[in-house]
Structures are given as C-alpha cells and as structure tokens.
C-alpha cells in the first residue's frame, strides 16, 4: 500500500510540474551556469544513489541492523530506501521545473524505474536478508534440499 501511494504521489507531482508549473513559469534559470553545476551534481548523486539503493541490504551496517527483529527492520529499511529514491525523483523534477532541461526529466524517469527493482516482496526479502519467512537460513535450507 505504501509503495503504490508513494508511486502515485510521485507521478501526480510530475504531472503537475509538467502541465501546470512549467507553462506558468517557463523555467527560471534557463541557460545559466547554475544549471551546469546543478546538472553535474544531480547526475552524480542520482546514479550513485541508485547504485546505493539497489545494494542497500548488502552494506555491513545495514546487515547488522537486520540481526534483531529482521522482518520489522526489513520493512522499515525498505520504506527508507523507497524514500531515498522518491527524494531523488522529486529533486530531479525540481531541476526540470527550474531549468526546463530534458536531462533532469530523464534522471527522474530513471530513478522512478528503479522503484520496480526494489519493490519489497517475500522473494526479495529472502534473497536480500538471507532468511526464509520462517526465520531459517535460506542458504542452509537450499543445502539441505
């Protein structure tokens, strides 16, 4: 439910920017040096953020947090991962609003497409955390079969 709410909200936000705000403002800083600096930073932050979000549960400090109360922590950290991606989408949409540059729109689309790869399902839970839903080690269960 949270997934679809965030995704729908982000899509509505993008539509409002495209069809309401761009037509009324026309882009505030078109062709400025600020556009180049902001665009360079956002490309690096977006691509780095996507990589970090896709590998989120492989980081050591995240795995240590998942040791206790794995299922609850997984839900919390999945929502946080969604929030990070949604934030990248919104920041890129604001860049598109201010500079009317297609690169910001494409960065927002690429970030939004990342949401399909981080949707928290039972199968993804088992593969990212390494445990079955029953709490047994997924690696041990595959070796026993």
Protein Blocks (a to p, Z undefined) as FASTA:
>chain_A
ZZmmmmmmmmmmmmmmmmmmmmmnnpaagoiaklmmmmmmmmmmmmmmmmmmmmmmmpfk
lmmmmmgokllmmmmmmmmmmmmmmmmmmmmmmmmmmnopaklmmmmmmmmmmmmmmccc
fklmmmmnopafkopafklmmmmZZ
